[in-house]
Amino acid sequence: MEDLTAVCQRFHTVLPIPLTLVTSAGEQVQTWPETYRNMVVPSYNSYLLDDFKKYRCDARHPLVSYVPQGYFVGVTQAGSDSFLIVGLVSPFHHSEKELIEFIGPAIVPNYLQHAVSLLTAAPIVSLSQFKSYMSLLAESLTHESVTEDDLIYLDRSGRDLYGNEKLAGARFQQRETPDPHAATNYENGVCDAVSLGRTDLLIQRLSASPGGSIGMMSPNPLRQQQYSLISFATLLSRAAIRGGLSDETAFLLSDLYCQRIDSLTRISDLEKLAVGMAMDFCEQVARNHMPKDVSQVVRKALNYISIHLHEPFGMEELSEHCHLCRRSLTIRFQKEMGMTVSEYVQKEKTQEAKFLLHHTSTSLSEIATYLNYSSQSYFTQQFKKSTGETPEQYRKRIAG
C-alpha cells in the first residue's frame, strides 16, 4: 500500500487529476487530493467498476471512457481487491453551470460546490494525453510495459454516465429522426487519405457527402460542433501516426487544434477549422512520409533523431543507439534516405520550426533555443538556407 500511495501522490503532483482508490464494492479507501474524499456517491464508483469488469479490463489493460458532454474517466486495477478511478478530465473548459448539471447526480449534495471548484481547477487534458497518463500509471503500478494499444477505450456517446435509462429513449429518438448517423466509410475515406499524405485525395473525400449526421452529444449547437471536432482531431492524429508521423508531432498538433476548437465561438469558424485541420495533418504526413524500403536500423535512427531533435547529440550517440559503427551507419543512412544524417537533422529542425512558427506565437529566440541552435542568427541563417526565406518572412506569409 505504501508503494501505491507513493505512486498516486507522485502522479497527482505532476498532473493534478483526481485519483480515487476504491474496493471492488466501490467503497472509497483513499483519494488524491485528500479533500476529494467522500464527495462521490458509491453507486457512481460501482457503475464504473461494472464497465471495467464487463469489458474484461485488468491491471495491464486499463479502461478509458469517453463520456458525453466532453469528459474522460479512467479505471485501472491497483490490487487484488482495489481499483483506481482517474478523473473526470476534459479537453476544454466547462462553465460552472455545465459542471453542476453533469456531476450533480454523482456527488454528495453537501460537497457539490467544492467538487465543481476542484474540477474547474483541473488541467485541460486531451484524449491522447489522458491515454498516455493512464498507460504510465498502469506501468508504474504493474512494473510492466503498458502501451496505449493495451488500453480499452469505451465511447459512451449513447449512454448516460449514471445508468442505462436514457439509452432506450435515445434509440427511439434516433429511429424517429430521418437523419441517420454519418457513414463510417466517409470517416475511413478521409483518414485513409491523411495516412497516405494525399492532399488531392483528401480534398475529394472531404467534398463527398458524409451520408448522415454526427450523433447528438449536446443540445447546444456550438458544443455539438466542438465535441465533433475534438473526436475528428483524435481520428486524424491516429491516421497521421499510421502514415508515419511521429507520435509526438501528431499528439502535439491534436492538442493545439483542441485548444483552438475550445476558443472558437462561431460554428462557421469551426467548420472552416475542420477542413484546415485535416489538410494540416495530411500535409504533415506528406512531408514526413517514410519510404517503405527503409531498413529497421535506419528506422531506429530516424526515431532517435525525432525524439532527441531538441537535444545536443552526435553520431557517436546515434551509432551506439543503433548498435552499428559510425561509418556503417553513415553509409547506410545516406544510401536509404538520400541525404546525410546532418542534412536530415537540419531538414527535421526546419519542419519543426515551421510548425512552431505556424501554430504558436513562440519567439524566434525561444525556437532557436528549443531546437538547440547556438544563436538566433544561426537559426535564421539555416532556416533561410533551407526554405529561401527568413523565419519572420515565413510566419508573415503563412499567417496570410
N, C-alpha and C positions, 0 to 999 in steps of 0.2 A: 504493500500500500504506500510505503514511503516513496518508492520509485515512481509509482503512478502519480502521486501528489506532486512530486518534483517536476515530472514531465508536463503535467497540466498547468502548473504555475508558470513554467518557462514559456509554454506556448501562449498562455493568456497575456503574459508580459510583453511578448514580441508583437502579438496581434490581438487586441482586446475583444475577442469574440466570446460571448458567454459559453461556458462549458458546464455541463451538469452530469455528475456521476450518479447513476441510479441502479437499483437492483432489478432483477428480471421481472419483478412485480410493479416496477415503475416508481418505487419509493426513492426519494432523494437521499443521497448519502453525503454529498459534498458539492459545492458549486464554486466556480471562479467567474466573476468576483463573489466573495462571500455574501454580499448584500443581495445576490440573486436568489439565495436560498429561500425556500417556502413560498416563492412567488407563483410558481406554476402548479396548476391542479394536477394531481397524479394521473387522472384519466388521459390527459394530453400525452404524458410520457409513455403510458401504456399503449396508446394509439400508435406512436412512432415505433415502439418495440414490436408491435404486431406486424408492421410492414417489414421490419428488419428480419423477423423470423419467416414471414411469408415468402420473401424473395431469397431465402437461404443465404443471407449475408453472414459473415463471420469476421474475426479479427483481421484477416488479410483481404477481406472483401467488404469494406465499409459501404454504407448506404448514403447516397446523396440524393435529396429530393428537391424538385422544383415545386414551389407552392404558388398557386395563382395569387395575383396581386404583386408578384415580383419579389419573392423571397426564396432563400435556400436554407435547408436544415440538413444536418448530417448525423449519422449514428454509427458508432463502431463499438466492437466488443472490447472491454477492458480487463475482463477476468472471467472465471467460470460462471459467476452469478452477478456480474456487473457490466454496465454499458455506459458509454459516454455519448451524451447528446450535445451536438455542436450547433450553435446559432440560436435564434434566427439571424441571418445576414441578408443584405440586399445589394444589388449593383448600383442603386441610386437612392437618393434621399426620399423619405416619405414624410408627409405632414403629420403633425400630432393627431389630427382627426383620423387620418387613414390608419395610423398605428392602433389607436383605441378601438376602431371598428374591427380591425383584423385580429388583434391579440386578445381582445376582451374576453372571449369565451374560455381562453386557456389560462388566464391569470386570476389569482385570488383577488377579489374586488378591492380590498384594502391596499394592495400593492400595485394596482394598475398604473397610477401616475408615475411611481418610481420605475416600473418596468418600461414605460414609454420613454422616460428620461435616459435609461441605460441604452435602449435600442437606438434612440436618436443620436447618442454619442458614439455608437459603434462605428467602426470604419466601413467605408464603401468597399465591397468585395465582389468582383466579377465571378462568373461561374468557373472560369479557368483557374483563378486564384483560389477559390474555395476548394476545388478538386485537388490542387497542389497541396493546400493546407491539410486536407483530410488524408492524403497519401503520406505526407511527412509525419502526421500524428500517428497513423497506423504503424509506420515504420519504427517510430520511437517506442511504441508500446510492444510490438512483436519482435523487434530486433531482426526483422526480415525485410527484404525488398518488397515494397508495395508501390506499384505504378498507377497512373490514372486509369489504365486499361483494366486494372483489378477492381475498380470501383463499380458498384451497382448504381445506375442512375435511374431515378423514378420521376417521371413527369406527371404531376398531379393536376394537370390542366382541367380534367373533367371531374375532379373530386373536391369535396370540402375537406379542409385540414382536420376538422374535428369529427368526421364521420361520413357515412355514405348517403345521408338523407337527400342531398341535393342531386345526386347522380341521376336518379330516375327522372326528376324534373328537367334536368339539363338535356337528357336524351330525348324527352318528349318535345322540348322546345326545338331541338335540332331537327327532329323529323318534321315539325310543323313549319320550319323555316326553309323556303325554297332555295336558299343559297348554301350549298354544301361546303365542307372544308376544302381548302386548296389541295389539288392532287399532289401526291408525293413525287411524281415524276417531274413536276416543274422544279421543285427544290433540288432533286437529284441532278437535273439537267444543268441548273445554274452552278451547283457545286462541282460537277464534273468539268465544266468549262474553267472554273477557278483552279482546280487541281492541275489542269493541263497548261495553265498560263495563257489561254487563248482568249484575248480580249474580243476578237472578232466573233467568236462563237458565243461569248458571254453576252454581247450586245444582242445577238439573235435570240438567245434563250430568255433574256430579260424582256424582250419585246413581245414574246409569246404570252398568251393568256394563261394565268395560273389555274383556270378552270374551277374557281370557287373562292372562298374567303378564309381568312385565319379564324380559328375558333375563338369565341369571346373570352378574353382574360380579364377584361374590365369594362364596366358600363360607361366609363369615361373615355370618349373617342381619342383624346390625346394620350392617356395612359395606355390604351389598347395599342396604339401605334408604337409607343415607346417599348412596350413589352415584346411586341412582334419583332421590332428591330434588334432588340437585345438577343432574342433567340436566333435571328438571322445572322448576327455577328458571330455567335458561337458556331453555327454551321459553317460559315465562311472561314473561320480560323482553323477548324478541323480539316476542311477541304484544302486549305493552303498548306497545312502541315503534310497532308498526303502528297501534295505536289512538290514537296522538297523544301519548303520554307522552314526555317528553324523554329522550334517551339517558342523560344524567347521572343523572336520577332513577331510571330503570329499572335501570341498572347498579349504582347505589348500593344500591337495595333488594335486588337479587340478591346482592350481596356480603354485605350484612348477614344475609340468610337463610342463605347458605352458612356463615357463621361460627356461626350458631345451630345449623345442622344438625350441624356438627362437634362442638359442645359437648354435644349430647344423647346419652344413653347407654341410652335405653329406646325400643324400637320403637313402643310405644303413643304416646309423646310425639312421635315423628317423624311418625306418621300424623296426629295432630292438627295438627301444624305444616303439613303438606301442604295441608290444607283452608284453614287460616288464611292461608297464603302466597298461594294462588290468589285468595282473596277480597280480600286486601290489594292485589294487583296490579290486580284488576278495579275496586276502589273508587278507586284512584289514577287509572285511566283515565277513569272516570266523572266525577271531579271536574275533570279537566284536559281533557275532551273538547273538541276544537276544532270549531266549526261548519264545515260543508262549504263554505259560500259566502264564507269569509274570503279576501280578495284576497292576492296574492303579497306586496305591500308590507307588509300588516298581519302576515302570517305572519313576515316578516323581522323586524318589530318585536317580535313575541312571542318569537322565538328569541333575539333580542338580550337581551331582558329576562330570559329563562330563564338564559342564560349569565352575565350580569352582575348577577344578583339580589343577590349578596353584596358588590357594589362600589358606590361612590357614582357615580351618573350622572344626567344631567338630559335634558330634551327636546332640547337642542342636540346632544348626542352621539347620541341616538336618531334625530333627524331627519337628521343627517349620514350615519348608517349606512344609513338607508332611502332616501337621495337624494331627499328631499322636504322642502319648507319646513315649519317648525314648525306653522304654522296649518293647512296642508292635512293633515298627519299627524294632528293633534289631532282635526280634524273627521271624518276618515275612520276613525280608530281607534274613536271613540265611536259612530259610526254602525254599524260592523260588530260591535263587541264589546258594545255596550250599556252601556258604562261608560268613564270617563276613563282615561287612562294611569296616573295616580297611584292610582286606585281598583284598577286591575288589578294594579299592582305590590304594593299592600298585600294584596290577595287572595292573590297568589302567595307573599308572605312569610309570611302566616298559614298557608298549606298546608305550606310548608317547615318552619315552626316546629312544626306538628302532627306532621309526620313525625319530626323530631328528638326531640320530647317522647315520642312513642310508642316509637320504636325504639332510642333511645340514652339514656344517663344524663347527657348533657351538661347542665351547669348553666344556669340562666336567664341569668346574666350572659354566659356564653360564647355562648349562642344569640343574645342581643341584639347582641353584638359581631359575630358571624358574619354576621348579617343586616343589619348596618350601621345599627342603631338608635343614637340618640345616648346612650341610657342604658337600664338595665334597667327602670326605672319607665315610660319612654315605651313600651318594647316591651310591657310588661304592659298598659298603657292601650290601645294599639292592638289587642292580641290580644283583650282583653275587649270592645272595641267591635265587633270582627268576629264573635266567637263567643258572647258573652254570659257567658263565664266566664274566670277568670284562667288563665294557663299552669299554675300549681300545681294548680288545680281540674281542668283538663283531663287532666293527667298522672295524677292520682289516680284519676279516673273511668275512663280508658282502661285503666289497669292492673288494673281490676276490684276 
